[in-house]
């Protein structure tokens, strides 16, 4: 199953993405892909070593595309580089969760590196390969904008999850993502309501999401354990007794029961 997780910054999507990846790795081989420019997914599941983003691997980019990273728009390079061997070689195996591998995509951020450049071509090809061809479960921690998925890739995502928190700004972002998702062919989009402080929060968000035409996959309560674990650099999964972890585990069971 291929799951893309998105939402406004600060809503907790990386914690949810990482915790889902950890839970699913108990039964499946999982690739957790950090496609967010903030690149916090690895630390959210307890990987302490520094990981070089693929976008900064100049030798790999040069070898596979035939062009120097940062080269100008007019330079000739391969638009369909060979990448089938890269998911295993460029990902990190979790030291305590053997079925879980993490890959950090990175972002194209230097002047002159536009949408069509060697680095971005390699990243898009790798993402497309993971979603279209890999048999493993793939969980993508994405930035709020989803246009970079591309139509063909997005059509193969089994589920797009928008993480929201109580508040109108988060709902506005969810509505924009819903429109973008429809534009590029995402067939199933649902929401997780995070940081819920009580029944009033939940009812408000459920009502507004229903008005927006977005089904709710589940709710995760506001939980001090999440903050405490983050301050200690621990994954939430190390606290299975916490209310937040239990809620995410229930959500994982609902996802596992869905038809692809």
C-alpha positions as YAML, in Angstrom:
chain: A
units: angstrom
residues:
- id: 1
  name: UNK
  ca: [0.00, 0.00, 0.00]
- id: 2
  name: UNK
  ca: [1.23, 3.49, -0.85]
- id: 3
  name: UNK
  ca: [0.28, 6.25, 1.58]
- id: 4
  name: UNK
  ca: [1.07, 9.96, 1.16]
- id: 5
  name: UNK
  ca: [0.77, 12.10, 4.29]
- id: 6
  name: UNK
  ca: [0.48, 15.86, 4.02]
- id: 7
  name: UNK
  ca: [-0.87, 18.88, 5.87]
- id: 8
  name: UNK
  ca: [-0.02, 22.36, 7.10]
- id: 9
  name: UNK
  ca: [3.30, 22.81, 8.85]
- id: 10
  name: UNK
  ca: [3.19, 22.14, 12.59]
- id: 11
  name: UNK
  ca: [0.13, 19.88, 12.62]
- id: 12
  name: UNK
  ca: [2.17, 16.78, 13.53]
- id: 13
  name: UNK
  ca: [2.16, 14.97, 10.21]
- id: 14
  name: UNK
  ca: [5.77, 13.80, 10.56]
- id: 15
  name: UNK
  ca: [5.06, 12.23, 13.95]
- id: 16
  name: UNK
  ca: [2.04, 10.46, 12.50]
- id: 17
  name: UNK
  ca: [3.92, 9.37, 9.37]
- id: 18
  name: UNK
  ca: [6.83, 7.99, 11.38]
- id: 19
  name: UNK
  ca: [4.60, 6.24, 13.91]
- id: 20
  name: UNK
  ca: [2.53, 4.61, 11.17]
- id: 21
  name: UNK
  ca: [5.73, 3.45, 9.47]
- id: 22
  name: UNK
  ca: [6.96, 1.95, 12.75]
- id: 23
  name: UNK
  ca: [3.67, 0.15, 13.38]
- id: 24
  name: UNK
  ca: [3.35, -1.24, 9.85]
- id: 25
  name: UNK
  ca: [6.97, -2.44, 9.95]
- id: 26
  name: UNK
  ca: [5.85, -4.98, 12.54]
- id: 27
  name: UNK
  ca: [4.16, -6.91, 9.71]
- id: 28
  name: UNK
  ca: [5.43, -5.51, 6.41]
- id: 29
  name: UNK
  ca: [8.60, -4.27, 4.77]
- id: 30
  name: UNK
  ca: [8.21, -0.50, 4.85]
- id: 31
  name: UNK
  ca: [9.91, 2.37, 3.06]
- id: 32
  name: UNK
  ca: [9.42, 5.65, 4.94]
- id: 33
  name: UNK
  ca: [10.18, 8.47, 2.52]
- id: 34
  name: UNK
  ca: [10.97, 11.97, 3.76]
- id: 35
  name: UNK
  ca: [9.82, 14.23, 0.94]
- id: 36
  name: UNK
  ca: [9.36, 17.28, 3.18]
- id: 37
  name: UNK
  ca: [12.00, 20.05, 2.93]
- id: 38
  name: UNK
  ca: [12.17, 20.13, 6.76]
- id: 39
  name: UNK
  ca: [13.51, 16.54, 6.71]
- id: 40
  name: UNK
  ca: [12.56, 15.44, 10.25]
- id: 41
  name: UNK
  ca: [11.17, 11.98, 9.54]
- id: 42
  name: UNK
  ca: [14.29, 10.00, 10.49]
- id: 43
  name: UNK
  ca: [14.65, 11.70, 13.88]
- id: 44
  name: UNK
  ca: [10.94, 11.21, 14.56]
- id: 45
  name: UNK
  ca: [11.45, 7.44, 14.54]
- id: 46
  name: UNK
  ca: [14.68, 7.46, 16.51]
- id: 47
  name: UNK
  ca: [17.38, 7.40, 13.83]
- id: 48
  name: UNK
  ca: [20.15, 9.55, 15.27]
- id: 49
  name: UNK
  ca: [22.76, 9.34, 12.53]
- id: 50
  name: UNK
  ca: [22.95, 12.20, 10.08]
- id: 51
  name: UNK
  ca: [21.55, 11.24, 6.68]
- id: 52
  name: UNK
  ca: [22.70, 12.97, 3.51]
- id: 53
  name: UNK
  ca: [19.66, 13.89, 1.39]
- id: 54
  name: UNK
  ca: [19.66, 12.37, -2.07]
- id: 55
  name: UNK
  ca: [19.36, 15.85, -3.58]
- id: 56
  name: UNK
  ca: [22.87, 16.55, -2.25]
- id: 57
  name: UNK
  ca: [24.48, 13.37, -3.61]
- id: 58
  name: UNK
  ca: [26.25, 15.03, -6.52]
- id: 59
  name: UNK
  ca: [28.11, 11.91, -7.69]
- id: 60
  name: UNK
  ca: [24.92, 9.82, -7.90]
- id: 61
  name: UNK
  ca: [23.05, 12.62, -9.68]
- id: 62
  name: UNK
  ca: [25.90, 13.04, -12.18]
- id: 63
  name: UNK
  ca: [26.24, 9.28, -12.75]
- id: 64
  name: UNK
  ca: [22.53, 8.63, -13.31]
- id: 65
  name: UNK
  ca: [21.51, 11.75, -15.24]
- id: 66
  name: UNK
  ca: [24.71, 12.42, -17.16]
- id: 67
  name: UNK
  ca: [24.82, 16.05, -16.04]
- id: 68
  name: UNK
  ca: [26.38, 18.08, -13.27]
- id: 69
  name: UNK
  ca: [24.00, 19.04, -10.44]
- id: 70
  name: UNK
  ca: [23.06, 22.71, -10.74]
- id: 71
  name: UNK
  ca: [23.67, 22.73, -14.50]
- id: 72
  name: UNK
  ca: [21.76, 25.23, -16.59]
- id: 73
  name: UNK
  ca: [18.37, 24.69, -18.17]
- id: 74
  name: UNK
  ca: [19.81, 24.14, -21.63]
- id: 75
  name: UNK
  ca: [22.12, 21.28, -20.64]
- id: 76
  name: UNK
  ca: [21.27, 17.84, -22.00]
- id: 77
  name: UNK
  ca: [20.65, 15.09, -19.43]
- id: 78
  name: UNK
  ca: [18.67, 11.88, -19.05]
- id: 79
  name: UNK
  ca: [15.00, 12.43, -18.22]
- id: 80
  name: UNK
  ca: [14.54, 8.74, -17.33]
- id: 81
  name: UNK
  ca: [17.62, 7.77, -15.31]
- id: 82
  name: UNK
  ca: [18.21, 4.22, -14.10]
- id: 83
  name: UNK
  ca: [17.11, 4.11, -10.46]
- id: 84
  name: UNK
  ca: [15.85, 0.56, -9.73]
- id: 85
  name: UNK
  ca: [18.83, -0.22, -7.46]
- id: 86
  name: UNK
  ca: [18.75, 3.06, -5.54]
- id: 87
  name: UNK
  ca: [15.94, 2.50, -2.98]
- id: 88
  name: UNK
  ca: [17.97, -0.18, -1.19]
- id: 89
  name: UNK
  ca: [21.38, 1.41, -1.59]
- id: 90
  name: UNK
  ca: [20.36, 4.95, -0.62]
- id: 91
  name: UNK
  ca: [18.03, 4.13, 2.27]
- id: 92
  name: UNK
  ca: [18.90, 3.56, 5.93]
- id: 93
  name: UNK
  ca: [17.72, 0.49, 7.81]
- id: 94
  name: UNK
  ca: [16.27, 1.29, 11.22]
- id: 95
  name: UNK
  ca: [18.57, -0.16, 13.91]
- id: 96
  name: UNK
  ca: [15.66, -1.47, 16.02]
- id: 97
  name: UNK
  ca: [13.07, -2.14, 13.32]
- id: 98
  name: UNK
  ca: [14.66, -4.36, 10.62]
- id: 99
  name: UNK
  ca: [11.67, -4.12, 8.25]
- id: 100
  name: UNK
  ca: [11.78, -0.32, 8.25]
- id: 101
  name: UNK
  ca: [13.99, 1.62, 5.86]
- id: 102
  name: UNK
  ca: [14.15, 5.42, 5.67]
- id: 103
  name: UNK
  ca: [15.02, 7.51, 2.65]
- id: 104
  name: UNK
  ca: [15.55, 11.28, 2.75]
- id: 105
  name: UNK
  ca: [14.85, 12.91, -0.61]
- id: 106
  name: UNK
  ca: [15.89, 16.49, 0.18]
- id: 107
  name: UNK
  ca: [15.01, 19.48, -1.93]
- id: 108
  name: UNK
  ca: [16.44, 21.47, -4.83]
- id: 109
  name: UNK
  ca: [17.31, 24.77, -3.24]
- id: 110
  name: UNK
  ca: [20.21, 26.47, -5.02]
- id: 111
  name: UNK
  ca: [19.85, 29.30, -7.48]
- id: 112
  name: UNK
  ca: [19.54, 28.04, -11.04]
- id: 113
  name: UNK
  ca: [18.13, 24.67, -9.95]
- id: 114
  name: UNK
  ca: [14.63, 24.94, -11.35]
- id: 115
  name: UNK
  ca: [11.90, 22.37, -11.82]
- id: 116
  name: UNK
  ca: [13.75, 20.71, -14.70]
- id: 117
  name: UNK
  ca: [17.29, 20.01, -13.54]
- id: 118
  name: UNK
  ca: [19.34, 16.84, -12.94]
- id: 119
  name: UNK
  ca: [18.62, 16.69, -9.20]
- id: 120
  name: UNK
  ca: [14.86, 17.19, -9.52]
- id: 121
  name: UNK
  ca: [14.64, 14.69, -12.39]
- id: 122
  name: UNK
  ca: [16.38, 12.03, -10.28]
- id: 123
  name: UNK
  ca: [14.17, 12.71, -7.24]
- id: 124
  name: UNK
  ca: [10.97, 12.52, -9.27]
- id: 125
  name: UNK
  ca: [12.07, 9.32, -11.03]
- id: 126
  name: UNK
  ca: [12.96, 7.71, -7.71]
- id: 127
  name: UNK
  ca: [9.66, 8.72, -6.13]
- id: 128
  name: UNK
  ca: [7.74, 7.42, -9.13]
- id: 129
  name: UNK
  ca: [9.61, 4.11, -9.00]
- id: 130
  name: UNK
  ca: [8.89, 3.63, -5.29]
- id: 131
  name: UNK
  ca: [5.17, 4.27, -5.72]
- id: 132
  name: UNK
  ca: [4.60, 2.49, -9.01]
- id: 133
  name: UNK
  ca: [6.88, -0.53, -8.82]
- id: 134
  name: UNK
  ca: [7.90, -1.38, -5.26]
- id: 135
  name: UNK
  ca: [5.97, -4.20, -3.57]
- id: 136
  name: UNK
  ca: [6.75, -2.84, -0.11]
- id: 137
  name: UNK
  ca: [4.51, -0.51, 1.85]
- id: 138
  name: UNK
  ca: [5.54, 3.07, 1.17]
- id: 139
  name: UNK
  ca: [4.75, 5.98, 3.49]
- id: 140
  name: UNK
  ca: [5.53, 9.45, 2.16]
- id: 141
  name: UNK
  ca: [5.95, 12.38, 4.55]
- id: 142
  name: UNK
  ca: [5.23, 15.26, 2.20]
- id: 143
  name: UNK
  ca: [5.09, 19.01, 2.18]
- id: 144
  name: UNK
  ca: [1.69, 20.66, 1.90]
- id: 145
  name: UNK
  ca: [1.94, 21.27, -1.84]
- id: 146
  name: UNK
  ca: [1.48, 18.02, -3.76]
- id: 147
  name: UNK
  ca: [1.88, 19.08, -7.38]
- id: 148
  name: UNK
  ca: [5.35, 17.53, -7.53]
- id: 149
  name: UNK
  ca: [3.83, 14.05, -7.27]
- id: 150
  name: UNK
  ca: [2.73, 14.33, -10.88]
- id: 151
  name: UNK
  ca: [-0.42, 12.86, -12.34]
- id: 152
  name: UNK
  ca: [0.75, 9.32, -13.09]
- id: 153
  name: UNK
  ca: [2.45, 8.95, -9.72]
- id: 154
  name: UNK
  ca: [-0.48, 10.37, -7.75]
- id: 155
  name: UNK
  ca: [-2.92, 8.02, -9.44]
- id: 156
  name: UNK
  ca: [-0.99, 5.11, -7.91]
- id: 157
  name: UNK
  ca: [-1.14, 6.39, -4.32]
- id: 158
  name: UNK
  ca: [-3.65, 4.19, -2.49]
- id: 159
  name: UNK
  ca: [-4.40, 6.78, 0.17]
- id: 160
  name: UNK
  ca: [-3.60, 10.44, 0.74]
- id: 161
  name: UNK
  ca: [-3.95, 11.53, 4.34]
- id: 162
  name: UNK
  ca: [-4.33, 15.19, 5.30]
- id: 163
  name: UNK
  ca: [-3.33, 15.78, 8.92]
- id: 164
  name: UNK
  ca: [-5.27, 18.66, 10.48]
- id: 165
  name: UNK
  ca: [-5.41, 20.23, 13.92]
- id: 166
  name: UNK
  ca: [-8.32, 22.16, 15.44]
- id: 167
  name: UNK
  ca: [-8.44, 25.54, 13.72]
- id: 168
  name: UNK
  ca: [-9.53, 27.30, 10.55]
- id: 169
  name: UNK
  ca: [-6.04, 27.64, 9.00]
- id: 170
  name: UNK
  ca: [-5.55, 23.90, 9.06]
- id: 171
  name: UNK
  ca: [-8.98, 23.41, 7.48]
- id: 172
  name: UNK
  ca: [-8.15, 25.91, 4.73]
- id: 173
  name: UNK
  ca: [-4.96, 23.98, 3.93]
- id: 174
  name: UNK
  ca: [-6.93, 20.71, 3.87]
- id: 175
  name: UNK
  ca: [-9.41, 22.18, 1.37]
- id: 176
  name: UNK
  ca: [-6.59, 23.36, -0.91]
- id: 177
  name: UNK
  ca: [-4.92, 19.95, -0.75]
- id: 178
  name: UNK
  ca: [-8.23, 18.26, -1.59]
- id: 179
  name: UNK
  ca: [-8.54, 20.39, -4.73]
- id: 180
  name: UNK
  ca: [-4.93, 19.72, -5.76]
- id: 181
  name: UNK
  ca: [-5.37, 16.00, -5.12]
- id: 182
  name: UNK
  ca: [-8.45, 15.89, -7.33]
- id: 183
  name: UNK
  ca: [-6.61, 17.82, -10.06]
- id: 184
  name: UNK
  ca: [-3.83, 15.22, -10.28]
- id: 185
  name: UNK
  ca: [-5.99, 12.13, -9.95]
- id: 186
  name: UNK
  ca: [-5.76, 11.03, -6.31]
- id: 187
  name: UNK
  ca: [-8.67, 8.66, -5.83]
- id: 188
  name: UNK
  ca: [-8.86, 8.43, -2.02]
- id: 189
  name: UNK
  ca: [-8.22, 11.30, 0.38]
- id: 190
  name: UNK
  ca: [-9.02, 11.24, 4.10]
- id: 191
  name: UNK
  ca: [-8.14, 13.30, 7.17]
- id: 192
  name: UNK
  ca: [-6.61, 12.59, 10.56]
- id: 193
  name: UNK
  ca: [-7.57, 15.11, 13.22]
- id: 194
  name: UNK
  ca: [-4.53, 15.58, 15.47]
- id: 195
  name: UNK
  ca: [-4.05, 17.33, 18.84]
- id: 196
  name: UNK
  ca: [-7.71, 16.97, 19.83]
- id: 197
  name: UNK
  ca: [-8.26, 18.41, 23.31]
- id: 198
  name: UNK
  ca: [-11.84, 17.30, 23.80]
- id: 199
  name: UNK
  ca: [-15.23, 16.45, 22.35]
- id: 200
  name: UNK
  ca: [-15.85, 20.05, 21.28]
- id: 201
  name: UNK
  ca: [-12.67, 20.11, 19.17]
- id: 202
  name: UNK
  ca: [-13.53, 16.80, 17.55]
- id: 203
  name: UNK
  ca: [-17.13, 17.72, 16.74]
- id: 204
  name: UNK
  ca: [-16.10, 21.09, 15.27]
- id: 205
  name: UNK
  ca: [-13.46, 19.54, 13.02]
- id: 206
  name: UNK
  ca: [-15.60, 16.62, 11.92]
- id: 207
  name: UNK
  ca: [-18.42, 18.97, 10.96]
- id: 208
  name: UNK
  ca: [-16.14, 21.28, 8.96]
- id: 209
  name: UNK
  ca: [-14.37, 18.40, 7.22]
- id: 210
  name: UNK
  ca: [-17.71, 16.87, 6.30]
- id: 211
  name: UNK
  ca: [-18.73, 20.21, 4.77]
- id: 212
  name: UNK
  ca: [-15.50, 20.13, 2.75]
- id: 213
  name: UNK
  ca: [-16.23, 16.61, 1.55]
- id: 214
  name: UNK
  ca: [-13.31, 15.03, 3.41]
- id: 215
  name: UNK
  ca: [-13.88, 11.78, 5.31]
- id: 216
  name: UNK
  ca: [-12.23, 11.40, 8.71]
- id: 217
  name: UNK
  ca: [-9.91, 8.42, 9.17]
- id: 218
  name: UNK
  ca: [-9.46, 8.98, 12.91]
- id: 219
  name: UNK
  ca: [-8.61, 11.36, 15.74]
- id: 220
  name: UNK
  ca: [-5.42, 11.61, 17.81]
- id: 221
  name: UNK
  ca: [-5.74, 13.27, 21.22]
- id: 222
  name: UNK
  ca: [-3.48, 16.05, 22.46]
- id: 223
  name: UNK
  ca: [-0.89, 14.16, 24.49]
- id: 224
  name: UNK
  ca: [2.00, 15.55, 26.55]
- id: 225
  name: UNK
  ca: [3.90, 12.33, 25.84]
- id: 226
  name: UNK
  ca: [4.35, 13.43, 22.22]
- id: 227
  name: UNK
  ca: [6.08, 16.65, 23.32]
- id: 228
  name: UNK
  ca: [8.15, 14.92, 25.98]
- id: 229
  name: UNK
  ca: [9.32, 12.23, 23.55]
- id: 230
  name: UNK
  ca: [10.28, 14.86, 20.98]
- id: 231
  name: UNK
  ca: [12.31, 16.80, 23.58]
- id: 232
  name: UNK
  ca: [14.22, 13.60, 24.42]
- id: 233
  name: UNK
  ca: [14.69, 12.65, 20.77]
- id: 234
  name: UNK
  ca: [12.60, 9.50, 21.19]
- id: 235
  name: UNK
  ca: [10.06, 8.10, 18.74]
- id: 236
  name: UNK
  ca: [6.48, 8.08, 19.98]
- id: 237
  name: UNK
  ca: [6.54, 4.34, 19.30]
- id: 238
  name: UNK
  ca: [8.75, 3.93, 22.38]
- id: 239
  name: UNK
  ca: [5.68, 4.91, 24.42]
- id: 240
  name: UNK
  ca: [3.03, 2.40, 23.31]
- id: 241
  name: UNK
  ca: [0.99, 3.11, 26.44]
- id: 242
  name: UNK
  ca: [0.42, 6.74, 25.42]
- id: 243
  name: UNK
  ca: [-3.01, 7.88, 24.24]
- id: 244
  name: UNK
  ca: [-1.58, 9.30, 21.01]
- id: 245
  name: UNK
  ca: [0.19, 6.06, 20.09]
- id: 246
  name: UNK
  ca: [-2.89, 3.98, 20.82]
- id: 247
  name: UNK
  ca: [-4.99, 6.25, 18.59]
- id: 248
  name: UNK
  ca: [-2.47, 6.02, 15.72]
- id: 249
  name: UNK
  ca: [-2.38, 2.24, 16.10]
- id: 250
  name: UNK
  ca: [-6.17, 2.14, 15.72]
- id: 251
  name: UNK
  ca: [-5.85, 4.29, 12.59]
- id: 252
  name: UNK
  ca: [-3.23, 1.87, 11.22]
- id: 253
  name: UNK
  ca: [-5.70, -0.97, 11.66]
- id: 254
  name: UNK
  ca: [-8.34, 0.93, 9.70]
- id: 255
  name: UNK
  ca: [-5.85, 1.59, 6.91]
- id: 256
  name: UNK
  ca: [-4.78, -2.07, 6.81]
- id: 257
  name: UNK
  ca: [-8.41, -3.13, 6.41]
- id: 258
  name: UNK
  ca: [-8.99, -0.91, 3.37]
- id: 259
  name: UNK
  ca: [-9.21, -2.35, -0.10]
- id: 260
  name: UNK
  ca: [-6.49, -1.13, -2.41]
...
